[in-house]
Amino acid sequence: MNANAQPQWKHQLLEFALAAFAAHEPLRSALIFKGARILNLRLGNTPSRESFDLDSNLVETHLEKAACLAFIDRESSLALKRHIARQNPAHFSFKSVKVELSPPRGNHPFDWTGFTISALSVDKANKKQVV
């Protein structure tokens, strides 16, 4: 994939993931989406800021980190698989989804531990793997 096409492809992939998560009831109930991408959507898709991520907060913050990690891992993978199954033709295919603590050891000084979801995807049109 050439360098000029990569930002547009990343935006499409993030829009796909957001649609998958929003369509999946367990994630729709558990996550509050926020950040530049959501603001741009609410303002009529006139990007005021580049955003190459999906920002969200968990509604159930009293759960243990391990339980949250397992929930996000299971449900994000399921959401992406189900969303891909609804596509005809499918534009993306995810080979794997990995959820990790952020910061990695979960040792934020104010205990503001988050999670990072990484997906290894295949661009169906170009047959290339992209992280």
N, C-alpha and C positions, 0 to 999 in steps of 0.2 A: 504494500500500500504506500502510495507516495505521501510525502510530508504535508502537502496541501490538503489532501483528502482526510487525513487522520483526525483533525479536530471535529469535522462534521460527522464522521463515523462515531466518534466518542459520544457526541451529543445524541445521535440516534440510539446508541446502545443504552445510554442513561435514561432516555425517554422510554425505551422498551422496558427497562428494569423498573422504573417508576410505575408504569402502567401495570406490570405484572404484580408488584407489591400492593398497589391500590386495589386490584381486582381480587386479591386473596384475603378473605375475611379475617383470618387470624392476625395477619400483619396490619391490615387496615384498622383493626381494633386496638392493636398494641403499639403502633407507631404514630407519632405526630411529625409530619414532614414540615421542614422549614428551610430557610436558607435562600440563596440567590436563585436557584433553579425554580423553586416554588414561587418566589416573589415575581420572577419574570413571567411565569405562567399566569399568575393572578393579574398582572398588569397588561395582559393582552399579548404576551409573547414578543414583547419588544425588549430584548436583552439589554439591561443596563450594566450588567456585570457578567463576565465569563464564569461559568460554573462547570467544573468537571467532576462533580460528586453529587451524591444525594445526602442531604443532611436530615436527620430525624432524631427524635427523643423517644425513649420507651415510656409508655404510660405507667406500667407497673415497675416502679423503681425500687420497691422494697424486696424484690426477688434477689437471690444470691447470684453472683456473677456467672457461676457455672451453669445455673438454670437458664439465665438469660442467653448465654452463649449457645447452649444446646437448642433453645427455642428458635433463635435467629438462624442458626445453621440449618435446622430441619425445615423451617417454614420458608426461608428465602429460596432454598433449593427447590422445594415443592412448588412455590409460586412461579419460579422461572420455567420449570418443566411444564406446568399446566398452561402457562401463557404461550409457550412455544407450540404446544399441541393444538391451540386454538388458531394458530396462524396458518394460512393457506395462500401462497406457499410460505414456509418458514424462512425468515431472513437471517436469523441467528440460531446458533446451537451452542449450548454451554457444555463444555467437557467436564468442568468441575467448579464448585463453589467452595470457598474457604472463608471461615469467619475466625477472626483473631481479636484478642484484647488490644485496646489502644489507650494508653501506651502498652507495649507488649507484655510487661510483667504486671500490669494492672496497679501500678504504684504511683498514680498521680498524687501530688501533695495534698489536694483537697478531695481525694477519692472521686474524682470526676472521670471514672473509667468509662470508656466507650468501646465500641466494636467496629472493626473494619471488615467489610465484605469484599472479597476479591473474586472475580470470576474469570476463568480461562474460557474464552469464547472463540468460535469459528465464524468468520464472515462467510456466509453461504455463497455469496456472489463471487468472492475472490479466492475462496478455499484456503484462507490463511488463518493462522492462530494469532490471536491478539489478547494481551492481558489488559 
